[in-house]
Amino acid sequence: MMIVDNVKRLKAEIPDYVTLVAATKTRSVQEILELIDSGVIDLGENYVQEAQEKFGSIGMKARWHCIGHLQTNKVKKAVEIFDMIQTVDSVKLATEIDKRAGTIGKKMPLLIEINSAREENKSGVYPEKAMELIEGISHFENIIVVGLMTMGPVTDDVEEIRPYLRLTRRLFEEIGALEIKNVEMKYLSMGMSDSYRVAIEEGSNMVRLGTIIFGERKQ
Ligand SMILES: *Cc1c(COP(=O)(O)O)cnc(C)c1O
């Protein structure tokens, strides 16, 4: 299947208010340029190194989202490349982002990653700890929290994911109803190739799609 056909089909199906972020890990620069030609300019990359290599050829033609777990020693490079970091789950990480963004005069948009299914081996903050995290970083001047992101559990039955998406949506609305400095709950990033329909039903306005755009990953 052609990337352009897949995008056309998805754009016809997905409401306009939903931002389509293409998950581009392992995809080539050529594939990504084809994607951009088809009108998708938001790219989600999981690794700083890989993003950096692609940024060299694609650069400002795209908006770059960090959707993988970010280590503090990669933050310096990350703030240079990314337009949004979707995977903030600790004060430590936010502190480093604030510091590095300040150095280059950038105010970095962040999403807080929620470990909605409370899986021990997964990154993200537990739902009941999200508020404390957000309040703990809201005094930083070089970051702005613009929403929440969640993955949900890995399962073949998409209905098993729904409660976790719903919970994250509720948290998004609760936090959004408060007035907190440097916090604007605009983006709710949830939904992947197998779950984007359910995610949109549950209030997502940003989906991260890989396989359904590009086909199965080889690696
Ligand atoms: C790979 C990835 C996706 C996309 O997954 P697909 O199943 O290929 O659509 C979305 N979000 C994150 C964080 C990913 O790593």
The ligand as a MOL file (V3000), in Angstrom:
LIG
                    3D

  0  0  0     0  0            999 V3000
M  V30 BEGIN CTAB
M  V30 COUNTS 15 15 0 0 0
M  V30 BEGIN ATOM
M  V30 1 C 5.4540 3.0010 17.6840 0
M  V30 2 C 4.6050 3.9000 18.5100 0
M  V30 3 C 3.3170 4.2670 18.1060 0
M  V30 4 C 2.6620 3.7520 16.8420 0
M  V30 5 O 2.4310 2.3960 16.9120 0
M  V30 6 P 1.6650 1.6300 15.7140 0
M  V30 7 O 1.0700 0.4720 16.3760 0
M  V30 8 O 2.6940 1.2750 14.7150 0
M  V30 9 O 0.6650 2.5960 15.1830 0
M  V30 10 C 2.6110 5.1560 18.9060 0
M  V30 11 N 3.1230 5.6310 20.0540 0
M  V30 12 C 4.3430 5.2920 20.4850 0
M  V30 13 C 4.8430 5.8500 21.7500 0
M  V30 14 C 5.1240 4.4050 19.7230 0
M  V30 15 O 6.3370 4.0620 20.1730 0
M  V30 END ATOM
M  V30 BEGIN BOND
M  V30 1 1 1 2
M  V30 2 1 2 3
M  V30 3 2 2 14
M  V30 4 1 3 4
M  V30 5 2 3 10
M  V30 6 1 4 5
M  V30 7 1 5 6
M  V30 8 2 6 7
M  V30 9 1 6 8
M  V30 10 1 6 9
M  V30 11 1 10 11
M  V30 12 2 11 12
M  V30 13 1 12 13
M  V30 14 1 12 14
M  V30 15 1 14 15
M  V30 END BOND
M  V30 END CTAB
M  END
